């Protein structure tokens, strides 16, 4: 029982290390220096593939050793929770489509000196929430209708990792967009949509200072 928990935690830590390393700017600089600018087109697909492959051992461990069941949400509430998870799952790709320039490696490395075409450009879901990926991840995790001991341990650690990852994400965005992003932070909340306010499409000029 204890061994299964340790294995699950180890798998999560290994995933977090690899995921954080490949997302870091020093690692991206190294890849660009070795492989050249042409590697940028392959970086995001390769990053996503590595993330998917490295999370599989954790999924397998939880599947094989879920631990004692803490609760099961009955129908119809179970399906409402699953529906919430599905909606949250669609949020991440929508967020990517709303701001693909945030993921351009050359813009991340160039920082505020990047071209005007790579300015912040707030639109879509980013008008209401600064980190839709954090919101999506937390909703998908905590709306799980069946909770076990091992799942709970992994979810608590995952939540901590998600939050720390969001702090890193915002640090990189500050380095990439500088004062544009500082102004944006004052107007839109990180996780809860609309808690602090929103940015309308017509407000674009006031954000892109």
GIUR-V374433 format. One record per backbone hydrogen bond with DSSP energy under -1.0 kcal/mol. CO is the residue of the C=O (numbers start at 1). NH is the residue of the N-H. If there is no record, write none. Layout:
co = {CO & CO}
nh = {NH & NH}
//
This chain:
co = {1 & 2 & 3 & 4 & 5 & 6 & 7 & 8 & 9 & 10 & 11 & 12 & 13 & 14 & 15 & 16 & 17 & 18 & 19 & 24 & 25 & 26 & 27 & 28 & 29 & 30 & 31 & 32 & 36 & 37 & 39 & 42 & 43 & 44 & 45 & 46 & 47 & 48 & 49 & 50 & 51 & 55 & 56 & 57 & 58 & 59 & 60 & 61 & 66 & 68 & 71 & 74 & 76 & 77 & 78 & 79 & 80 & 81 & 82 & 83 & 84 & 85 & 86 & 90 & 91 & 92 & 93 & 94 & 99 & 100 & 101 & 104 & 105 & 106 & 107 & 110 & 111 & 115 & 116 & 123 & 124 & 125 & 125 & 127 & 128 & 131 & 132 & 133 & 134 & 135 & 136 & 137 & 138 & 139 & 141 & 145 & 147 & 147 & 148 & 149 & 150 & 151 & 152 & 153 & 154 & 155 & 156 & 157 & 158 & 159 & 160 & 161 & 162 & 163 & 164 & 165 & 166 & 167 & 168 & 169 & 170 & 171 & 172 & 173 & 174 & 177 & 178 & 179 & 180 & 181 & 182 & 184 & 184 & 189 & 190 & 192 & 200 & 201 & 203 & 203 & 204 & 207}
nh = {5 & 6 & 7 & 8 & 9 & 10 & 11 & 12 & 13 & 14 & 15 & 16 & 17 & 18 & 19 & 20 & 21 & 22 & 23 & 28 & 29 & 30 & 31 & 32 & 33 & 34 & 35 & 36 & 39 & 40 & 43 & 46 & 47 & 48 & 49 & 50 & 51 & 52 & 53 & 54 & 55 & 59 & 60 & 61 & 62 & 63 & 64 & 65 & 150 & 149 & 147 & 78 & 80 & 81 & 82 & 83 & 84 & 85 & 86 & 87 & 88 & 89 & 90 & 94 & 95 & 96 & 97 & 98 & 102 & 103 & 104 & 108 & 109 & 110 & 111 & 113 & 114 & 118 & 119 & 126 & 127 & 128 & 129 & 199 & 194 & 135 & 136 & 137 & 138 & 139 & 140 & 141 & 142 & 143 & 144 & 73 & 70 & 71 & 152 & 153 & 154 & 155 & 156 & 157 & 158 & 159 & 160 & 161 & 162 & 163 & 164 & 165 & 166 & 167 & 168 & 169 & 170 & 171 & 172 & 173 & 174 & 175 & 176 & 177 & 178 & 180 & 182 & 183 & 184 & 185 & 186 & 187 & 188 & 130 & 131 & 195 & 203 & 204 & 206 & 207 & 208 & 209}
//
